[in-house]
Amino acid sequence: MVKFYPFEIPGRRGGLVGYADVRVGDILIRGVKLMRNRFGGYFVQMPSAQSGDRTYEVVEVLSRDLLEEIRRKVVDLYKERFKI
C-alpha cells in the first residue's frame, strides 16, 4: 500500500516531488520523500530527523532489493496518478 502526497518544490538539480506513506508487510513508513534528479530520474529518501545541525535517518533500509521495491512502488504510483 502506498499513499502519495504531492508537494513539488523545484530545485536547481531536480527537487522534491512529494511525500509517500509506504506499507511493507506489517510496517508503515511515513514521510518517504520522492525526489527528481536533474536528469529526470527519481529516487527516494527515507524519513530523517534533525538534531542541531546534523540530520539522521529515522529509517534505514539495509536491503538494496527492498529499497528498490519501495522506490518502484512510489514512482509507479506517482506516474500513474499524474499521467507522467
C-alpha atoms as one frame of an Amber mdcrd trajectory, in Angstrom:
protein
   0.000   0.000   0.000   1.278   3.445  -0.922  -0.315   6.846  -0.298   1.207
   9.775  -2.167   1.057  13.446  -1.214   2.284  15.774  -3.988   4.481  18.591
  -2.774   6.591  19.856  -5.627   9.470  22.185  -4.833  11.681  22.823  -7.840
  15.395  22.866  -7.228  18.478  23.522  -9.266  19.201  19.839  -9.623  15.675
  18.492  -9.570  13.774  18.739  -6.347  11.143  17.345  -4.054   8.144  15.880
  -5.876   6.152  14.685  -2.877   5.866  12.517   0.184   4.626   8.946   0.447
   3.483   6.604   3.173   4.609   3.091   2.260   3.457  -0.144   3.863   5.941
  -3.011   3.768   4.477  -6.084   5.413   3.344  -5.029   8.880   5.449  -1.844
   8.888   4.202   1.588   7.783   6.903   4.069   6.814   5.563   7.637   6.813
   7.267  10.549   5.124   9.285   8.854   2.381  10.420  11.656   0.062  10.216
  11.234  -3.710  12.938  13.303  -5.352  13.596  14.071  -9.022  17.218  14.406
 -10.055  18.441  16.942 -12.595  18.389  14.307 -15.354  14.687  13.493 -14.812
  15.150  10.257 -12.861  13.544   9.567  -9.495  14.897   8.393  -6.161  13.554
   8.107  -2.633  14.894   9.403   0.657  13.854   7.729   3.873  12.442   9.867
   6.696  15.006  11.841   8.656  15.186  13.993  11.770  17.383  16.950  12.524
  19.211  17.450  15.787  21.152  20.676  15.947  22.991  20.971  12.662  23.051
  17.225  11.912  20.459  15.149  10.079  19.847  11.500  10.971  17.914   8.861
   9.045  14.936   7.656  11.070  14.502   4.591   8.855  17.432   2.822   7.250
  16.715   0.173   4.627  19.570  -2.301   4.628  18.356  -4.416   1.722  19.058
  -2.927  -1.691  16.242  -5.028  -3.162  13.737  -3.711  -0.625  14.817  -0.121
  -1.225  14.368  -0.625  -4.972  10.920  -2.151  -4.376   9.888   0.885  -2.316
  11.251   3.263  -4.963   9.439   1.415  -7.736   6.099   1.445  -5.875   6.307
   5.162  -5.119   7.445   6.160  -8.623   4.822   3.962 -10.315   2.030   5.460
  -8.213   3.275   8.990  -8.916   3.459   8.381 -12.674   0.051   6.664 -12.734
  -1.684   9.378 -10.712  -0.168  12.306 -12.604  -0.044  10.640 -16.052   3.688
  11.128 -16.482
